[in-house]
Amino acid sequence: MSSEMVALMVLLLLIASAVLFARHRASDDADDEHGLPVELRGAEIAFAEQTFRSRGRRLVARLDRAYRTPTGLQLVELKTRARNAVYMSDVIELSVQRIAVADETGESVSSDAWVVIQLPGRGARMPHKVRLMGAEEIAAMSERYGAVVRGKVGRPNAARSISQCAQCVHRTRCSATYQDRR
């Protein structure tokens, strides 16, 4: 085989590799937008998988995604779960993220956010728009949580479901709620 043939084959391999890389990258970009609401398609990802702190309020939050839109940052939480359902814990998590991101960056963060749910074994993703809680509500919840942990609250309220009690890290301290409900 002549050196010209080898050079030609190397050149063809490089071109084929470049084409395959470009296709793979385009499919990754499309996958990032898969399941996003129409309002966020094409929007710039401002932050991804990043931790933010609100030092004055003593809050720390790790967000999945924040998209930059003309009206400010829009938060998106990505969840894989067996049910296509949004839970109050999702709203609380996003609300804390909103406060921490706004406090640390000084940027405007929308009071609405998105929870995008993917069911296991399926490619479909479903976006759900949620209204976030205000800073005062989050501060009150944080104070209540601190009081429960410090033992300042006589008997905490029972969770709405047994499965919530079963997953709670404080269930061993909560003598009545979990045990009484089984």
C-alpha positions, 0 to 999 in steps of 0.5 A: 500500500502506498503512502498516498493511500494510507494518507487518504485512508487516515483522512477519511477516518478523520472525516468519518470520526468528525461526522459521528462526533457532530451527530452524537453532540447534536443528539446530546443537545436535543436530549437536554431539551427533551421533556422541557416545556415550550417556554424553555426550549432553546433557552441558555442553561445558566447553571447545572448541578451547582450548589448555592448558599444563602449565608444570611438565611443559612440555606444551602441548595443544589439545583439541577438546572437554571435556565436564563430567560428574558424575565430572569432565571427559571428553575427546573428539577429533574425527577425519575420516579414511578408516578407522574406526580409532583410532591410538596417536597419538590416545591419546598426544594425548588423554593429553597433553591430560588432563595439561595440562587437569588441571594448568591447571584443577585439575579432575578429568579422566577416564582414559578418553576418546573418539575420534569418527571421521567418514568423508569424504563420510558423515554417520555418526560412530563413537565409540571409547572409549580408555584414556589413558596415565599422566603417567609414561608421557607423561614417559618418551615426552617424555624419549625424544623429547628425546633423539632430537632432541638426537642422544643416541640412537644409532639410533632404533627403526623405526616400525611402518609405512612410512607412519609413517616417511614422515610423520615430521618426523625422517625425514631425520635417521633414516638407517636406518629409512625408507630401509631399509624402502622 
